[in-house]
Amino acid sequence: MADATAGAPEKPIYTGGYKATVLGMLLAAYTFNFIDRTIISTIGQAIKVDLSLTDTQLGLLGGLYFALLYTLLGIPIARLAERKNRVTIITVGLVIWSGFTALCGLAQNFLMLALMRFGVGIGEAACSPPAHSLISDYFEPEKRASALSIYSFGIPLGTMFGAVAGGWLAQEFSWRIAFIIVGLPGLILAVLFKLLVKEPPRGHSDIPVAPLSEEGVVAPPVYVKPPFSFGDEFRELWAVTKVLFTKWPVVHMVLGVTIASFGSYGAGAFVPPYFVRQFGLDLATVGLIVGLVGGFSAGIGTLVGGFLSDWAGKKSAKWYALTPAFGLLIATPIYIWAYMENNWQTAALILLIPGIFHYTYLGPTFGVVQNSVPTYRRATATALLFFFLNLIALGGGPVFTGWLIDHLAQFNFNSPGHHGVLESLFGSFGGGEAASSFTAACPGGVAPKGSAADLATLCHDSGALATRQGIVISICFYAWASLHYFLAAIGLVKHMKASAT
């Protein structure tokens, strides 16, 4: 027996309580990740008015300017995480993104705020790839979707805390104070994270596949770090890319999460401004609505998606795709119903429902991706997934919706009256009026001080209606995403069996 394990490091034993602590710390890190990432949507209306921005610029701040370095740096950081201490990488990232979030409060113009958002993206690139890899080493394959859904619960938690705290702080103090106060606690969390979380051996929770020794004992697998070379790095990236984009079930899971996230980031960036523009609510009230609705429904959906797919996946792996497919399909018309309501209380109540179905896609998708690659490629798989997902969805979603709202507002401004979504959409791109008229007449979306009452009303109504229409159009991407999850179910059972061998 001694010969069977000679030369192999002793495999540490982690208790269930310690694993829960690690998962809790990773959840806390991801919660702060999303607080700092999404707070700009909650206080965006105040920033827009103060700095006289367009919705396209607001979308750039919440999307592309954050996502660009976030996605580009994710891949080299993931490759570093395959070789170096993942706990340290996450800790450093926490310090960077929290510091730059606080610095956003010092920005005096659009350019300065954009530069700070680039910094936030640099830090946050160090979070999910090493975190997914750590979770896969701490939790067995049949529990990973559940564990990853708990980690992903940081999305609704971060959205909730960012919306509630950010809205209240912006209302009571200013949007600048909101950035500073939500950014600084992340520095404390970084210290706790480094002290409490241990780096586990690679492949710690995977089923050993080594042959039996003469004594019938399986020797613990030993992960050997290969020497660095650019050739090996590109080969590793290509190996993971082939899994993500040439395996039928996986590529449709990737397309599903990307398209759903495109709509989600796009619509979500303008939900707080929508409640301000359409119903005249203050930032604190809007933050409470968005935070509680998101934290409740999206939180339940995120957890249900992981646990339900792990449970149903024991009978058939196709449920890792069918769970989000049905969820997104059900959520789409309920969201549209909510945003077509003319009473904010009714709209808020309806919004408690669709997130339960909508966010079921996160845990199953991440679980399938992690189980499709070997242990030494898991951080890379997450980074490549996030590169594709976030460059398109996070980088493009808010910009697309903001650009769309600007064009819809332009049409509504020049053609006053209530128009349907399709009528306004086709009218917006039919040409005719000068493209700058709404922006020039309504800087920041509001009429200049001292303007006639008719102009003030027209500016308000045009922007409010355009925001509603832009959100509804963005929500339709969920139905498109559900189609890809249905397609992913074809062949998923065979793929998962092949990946487990």
Sequence and secondary structure as in RCSB ss.txt:
>XXXX:A:sequence
MADATAGAPEKPIYTGGYKATVLGMLLAAYTFNFIDRTIISTIGQAIKVDLSLTDTQLGLLGGLYFALLYTLLGI
PIARLAERKNRVTIITVGLVIWSGFTALCGLAQNFLMLALMRFGVGIGEAACSPPAHSLISDYFEPEKRASALSI
YSFGIPLGTMFGAVAGGWLAQEFSWRIAFIIVGLPGLILAVLFKLLVKEPPRGHSDIPVAPLSEEGVVAPPVYVK
PPFSFGDEFRELWAVTKVLFTKWPVVHMVLGVTIASFGSYGAGAFVPPYFVRQFGLDLATVGLIVGLVGGFSAGI
GTLVGGFLSDWAGKKSAKWYALTPAFGLLIATPIYIWAYMENNWQTAALILLIPGIFHYTYLGPTFGVVQNSVPT
YRRATATALLFFFLNLIALGGGPVFTGWLIDHLAQFNFNSPGHHGVLESLFGSFGGGEAASSFTAACPGGVAPKG
SAADLATLCHDSGALATRQGIVISICFYAWASLHYFLAAIGLVKHMKASAT
>XXXX:A:secstr
 TTTTTTS       HHHHHHHHHHHHHHHHHHHHHHHHHHHSHHHHHHHHT  HHHHHHHHTHHHHHHHHHHHH
HHHHHHTTS HHHHHHHHHHHHHHHHHHHTT  SHHHHHHHHHHHHHHHTTTHHHHHHHHHHHS GGGHHHHHHH
HHTHHHHHHHHHHHHHHHHHHHT HHHHHHHHHTHHHHHHHHHHHH     TTTTS   S B TTS B       
    HHHHHHHHHHHHHHHHHSHHHHHHHHHHHHHHHHHHHHHTTHHHHHHHHH   HHHHHHHHHHHIIIIIHH
HHHHHHHHHHHHHTT TTHHHHHHHHHHHHHHHHHHHHHT S HHHHHHHTTTHHHHHGGGHHHHHHHHHHTS G
GGHHHHHHHHHHHHIIIIIHHHHHHHHHHHHHHHHHHHHS S   HHHHHHHHTS  S TTHHHHHSGGGS  TT
  HHHHHHHHHHHHHHHHHHHHHHHTHHHHHHHHHHHHTTTHHHHHHHHH 
